[in-house]
Amino acid sequence: MSPRAVLVSVGAGNRYRHPDPGLIGGLERGGAAVRSTDTAGDIAVVGRPAEEDLQVVSRGSPLAEPR
């Protein structure tokens, strides 16, 4: 598997410590654009799939870690 983009939906400071840093590092070394909601806020893939004109975008701020 060789993903071009990986979107991770996870809360900041989650007790399971997801996503695993080793997995994310491996994906990035493989060339995938990795975005996670705990660091980038809202994330989405936009564009025209038939034309392979896709982009990963983020907006907003991530929620603060729970206390």
C-alpha positions in Angstrom: 0.0 0.0 0.0 1.3 3.5 -0.9 -1.1 6.1 0.2 -0.7 9.7 -1.1 -2.7 11.2 1.7 -3.6 10.0 5.2 -6.2 11.8 7.3 -6.3 10.9 11.1 -9.2 11.9 13.2 -8.1 11.9 16.9 -8.6 14.1 19.9 -5.7 16.0 21.4 -4.2 14.4 24.4 -6.1 11.1 24.0 -5.2 8.5 26.7 -4.4 5.9 24.0 -1.6 8.1 22.6 -2.9 7.6 19.0 -1.8 7.9 16.4 1.4 5.9 16.8 4.4 8.1 16.0 6.2 5.2 14.3 3.3 4.6 11.9 3.0 8.3 11.1 6.8 8.5 10.5 6.7 5.5 8.2 3.8 7.0 6.2 5.6 10.3 5.8 8.9 8.6 4.8 6.9 6.8 2.1 5.7 10.1 0.7 2.2 10.4 2.1 0.8 13.8 3.1 -0.3 13.1 6.7 -2.7 15.5 8.5 -4.2 14.9 12.0 -7.1 16.7 13.6 -5.3 17.0 16.9 -2.6 19.2 15.3 -4.3 20.6 12.2 -8.0 21.1 13.2 -10.6 20.3 10.5 -9.1 18.4 7.6 -10.5 17.3 4.2 -9.5 16.1 0.7 -10.9 18.4 -2.0 -10.7 18.4 -5.8 -11.7 16.3 -8.8 -10.7 12.6 -8.4 -11.3 11.8 -12.1 -8.6 14.4 -12.9 -6.3 13.3 -10.0 -6.4 16.9 -8.9 -6.8 16.3 -5.1 -5.4 18.4 -2.3 -5.4 17.9 1.5 -6.6 21.0 3.3 -7.0 22.0 6.9 -8.7 24.9 8.6 -9.4 26.1 12.1 -7.6 25.3 15.3 -7.4 21.9 17.0 -9.3 21.7 20.3 -7.2 22.1 23.4 -6.2 19.0 25.3 -8.6 18.0 28.1 -7.4 18.8 31.6 
